[in-house]
Amino acid sequence: CGCLALANNASNNNDNRVKIAAVGGIEGILHAMKQHAQHEGVQESGCLALANLGCNNTDNRVKITAAGGIEGILHAMKQHAKHEGVQECGCLALANIASNNNEKRLEVAAGGSI
């Protein structure tokens, strides 16, 4: 799936994280997650892609939050509460978004993740 390809390209490569975000990758991932809300694989890969895009990249964390990423991740986790992969990748994405940023921590908590 496209989300998995983006997740792999963003993994451990900040240049790719910046490029993916610049061409609308974050919005594309969230769109795919919304369009395929019942598909566990899309949700897992989408959460992983958002986690990788937000890893050590403050600008992308802001973009993910602004695009509704926290809500999208939480929705995936609620819809697939028994799917370990969705839960693991969702937690990783939320942790990366909130990393070293008290404001983002509050946004994640306000979304119902705690």
C-alpha positions as CSV (number, residue, x, y, z in Angstrom):
1,C,0.0,0.0,0.0
2,G,1.1,3.6,-0.5
3,C,1.1,4.3,3.2
4,L,3.6,1.5,3.8
5,A,5.8,2.8,1.0
6,L,5.8,6.3,2.5
7,A,6.5,4.8,6.0
8,N,9.5,3.0,4.6
9,N,10.8,6.1,2.8
10,A,10.5,8.2,5.9
11,S,12.2,5.7,8.2
12,N,15.6,7.0,9.4
13,N,15.8,9.6,6.6
14,N,14.9,13.2,7.5
15,D,15.5,14.5,3.9
16,N,12.7,12.1,2.8
17,R,10.5,13.2,5.7
18,V,10.8,16.8,4.5
19,K,10.1,15.9,0.9
20,I,7.1,13.7,1.6
21,A,5.5,16.4,3.7
22,A,6.3,19.1,1.1
23,V,4.4,17.2,-1.6
24,G,1.3,16.6,0.5
25,G,2.2,13.2,1.9
26,I,0.7,13.8,5.3
27,E,-2.6,14.8,3.9
28,G,-2.5,11.8,1.5
29,I,-1.9,9.4,4.3
30,L,-4.8,10.8,6.3
31,H,-7.0,10.7,3.3
32,A,-6.2,7.1,2.7
33,M,-6.9,6.3,6.4
34,K,-10.3,8.1,6.2
35,Q,-11.3,6.4,2.9
36,H,-10.3,2.9,4.1
37,A,-11.2,3.2,7.8
38,Q,-12.3,-0.4,8.1
39,H,-9.0,-1.8,6.5
40,E,-6.6,-2.7,9.3
41,G,-3.6,-2.8,7.1
42,V,-4.2,0.7,5.8
43,Q,-4.7,2.0,9.4
44,E,-1.5,0.3,10.6
45,S,0.6,1.5,7.7
46,G,-0.9,5.0,7.9
47,C,-0.1,5.3,11.6
48,L,3.4,4.0,11.0
49,A,3.9,6.5,8.2
50,L,2.8,9.3,10.4
51,A,5.0,8.0,13.2
52,N,8.0,8.0,10.9
53,L,7.2,11.4,9.4
54,G,7.0,12.9,12.9
55,C,10.2,11.3,14.2
56,N,12.8,14.0,15.0
57,N,11.0,16.5,12.8
58,T,9.2,19.3,14.6
59,D,7.8,20.9,11.4
60,N,6.2,17.6,10.4
61,R,4.7,17.2,13.9
62,V,3.0,20.5,13.5
63,K,1.8,19.6,10.0
64,I,0.4,16.3,11.2
65,T,-1.4,17.9,14.0
66,A,-2.8,20.7,11.8
67,A,-4.0,18.2,9.2
68,G,-6.0,16.3,11.9
69,G,-3.5,13.6,12.4
70,I,-4.1,13.2,16.1
71,E,-7.8,12.6,15.5
72,G,-7.1,10.3,12.6
73,I,-4.7,8.2,14.6
74,L,-7.1,8.0,17.6
75,H,-10.0,7.0,15.3
76,A,-7.9,4.2,13.8
77,M,-7.0,3.0,17.3
78,K,-10.6,3.0,18.4
79,Q,-11.9,1.3,15.3
80,H,-9.3,-1.4,15.5
81,A,-8.9,-1.7,19.3
82,K,-8.0,-5.5,19.1
83,H,-5.5,-5.2,16.3
84,E,-2.0,-5.1,17.9
85,G,-0.3,-3.6,14.9
86,V,-2.7,-0.6,14.7
87,Q,-2.3,-0.1,18.5
88,E,1.5,-0.3,18.4
89,C,1.9,2.1,15.4
90,G,-0.8,4.4,16.7
91,C,1.0,4.7,20.1
92,L,4.3,5.3,18.3
93,A,2.8,8.0,16.1
94,L,1.2,9.8,19.1
95,A,4.5,9.5,21.1
96,N,6.4,11.0,18.2
97,I,3.9,13.9,17.8
98,A,4.1,14.7,21.5
99,S,7.8,14.3,21.8
100,N,9.6,17.2,23.5
101,N,6.5,19.5,23.1
102,N,4.2,20.1,26.0
103,E,1.6,21.8,23.8
104,K,1.4,18.7,21.6
105,R,1.3,16.5,24.7
106,L,-1.8,18.4,25.7
107,E,-3.4,18.1,22.3
108,V,-2.8,14.3,22.3
109,A,-4.3,14.0,25.8
110,A,-7.2,16.2,24.8
111,G,-8.0,13.9,21.9
112,G,-8.8,11.1,24.4
113,S,-5.6,9.1,24.2
114,I,-5.0,9.1,27.9
